[in-house]
């Protein structure tokens, strides 16, 4: 009898616990977030189309005014809807249409202090953030706080595998310039693998629920799914975050910067006034990779922070440094790359480090005038500051204070420079995020676009800052020059990034490389391990509105005319992007629309030819496409035509380390 009574109490308790849960679903009803507060600990779960994508995962903050992770209770909920349409200048789509259901949960801790959690759920995306009101408890008014830790977690089902990159520790790498988001990625690795440097993993992070399989197919009989985790809306308002190492039963938690970042300067926590809000944590979910590649959640939930001072123009740029290196930063060599840009119809030429001493400011002004006479504008390289890194390259100490920036940017505007590339940042502390924002805001006053290198990932910045172009934040093309191992690995990297790094933000990978060898004479050092068509297609796969075409002057005489013609008209902005086929690190096929023209590009990292039947519903049956492909016998690039069949399909074969391009229009 006693056992029966205890069983009845257990069942009744479970019933009440379930009844206390609240849910918020996507407009189509497939994506469901369930919120609970069992034992006073806030948590959430995520399911898609009936499949669990996230097991119970923690919510909460630890702050200077109180603990909001335990002994919490829900004191109110409020459902609502969100509808937002907007336009974008330089991302994967020119228009956003965000429709979501939202749920606001009001919590109170044991001391009567209040915390709000806001969830917004669209058809394939979850976004949540914390909001802390200004409040008075026991006659004390709380007007500000320090957020010391965040316990938000992402607890995946057993068997989930990872496509993630490790965070590295501070004051590491060349001249102590790391962390800079330039480490390698796993491919279908177990969650239980420890991070390489013991500092967890960077955003964005891709997870395969259901585990790996042969040719991308799950080896399990159960369903499979994909989850991409990131954050957005981080500016001077907060520090940048990353993921902890995996912890059994908890998954991955949000982690704040290491105290040693930025050479130890600045706090490793966030400080905000009240009322205040944290950045958004985002979770993109799908049973296929289509919503992962096509997501716009990074931009959907943020707003522009200022208006553009001018119409910032997208385009292509030449760059001597990638292959000719430091010695090329002289007046005569830069003229050659300006002439190359002019011959190709490119808009920009980037003059890299040491220009202040190897060319000099007066001659840079002359160089800018010459470039403009050829229809080209200069972009100039800068070191971010003189404290957070030991990198010797100049110009230094021009971007780290408001007074220096004002002087420098006014000068650049006066000589017709249109953009800057700022390198070597100190990590993810709020102090560093403030520097990014200050550079962007000041640059906007002088009509300068901004690219960051040696830096953190962008977090909604294309929409927040209208003159922001892209960040490196990836093991980029310079490594293909520095060592052959990176050149061999390039196909893996560029077939992976559309699913993670480039899915959430623009990426300056740094060059469509057309030399056969990574040398000025195009005969020595190690070879490029990709085909010409791979490189051309990478300019369509890798998304940024100001794209580096790392041609060399010799390429004008060496490349087939059809390759030159393609690069001359290469678009860098897109009205629409669609995922066609692929698997991270193996191959990828995307379709992008520019105006009325569709470009379908594919890359392969496979060791054997990859035959594919591509469904292209955006095209007309019977339509003839331009078809750029590697010849199966000779490996040489060729341009031919291909017709869309009556079912809207085409059959292509991508050669090992090769590519394909299909283009509608003329």
Secondary structure, DSSP 8 states (H G I E B T S, - for coil): -HHHHHHHHHHHHHHHHHHH-EEEE-TTS-EEEEEE-GGG--EEEEEETTEEEEEEEE--EEESS-EESSS-EEEEEEEEEEEEEEE-SSSS-SEEEEEEEEEEEEEE-TTS-EEEEEEEE-SSEEEEEEEE--EEETTEEE-EEEEEEE--EEB--TT-EEE-BB---SSBSGGG-B-SS---B-SSEETTS--TTSS-B-SSEEEEET---GGG--SSSS--EEEEEEEE--STTS---EE---BTTTBEEEE---TTGGGG-S-SSEEEESSEE--EEEEEEESSSHHHHH--HHHHT---SS--SS----EEEEESHHHH-GGG-SHHHHHHHHHHHHHHT-SEEEE-TTHHHHT-HHHHHHHHHHHHHTT-EEEEEEE--SSS-----SS-SSSSSHHHHHHHHHHHHHHT--EEEEE----S-HHHHHHHHHHHHHHHHTT-EEEE-SS---SSHHHHSTTEEEE--SS-THHHHH-HHHHHHHHHHHHHGGGTHHHHS-B--------SBSSTTSSSS-B--S-HHHHHHHHHHS--SEEE----TTHHHHS-HHHHHHHHT-----SEEEEEEEETTTEEEEEEEETTEEEEEEEE--SS-EEEEEE-TTS-TT-EEEEEEE-TTT--EEEEEEE--TTSEEEEEE-TT-EEEEE---
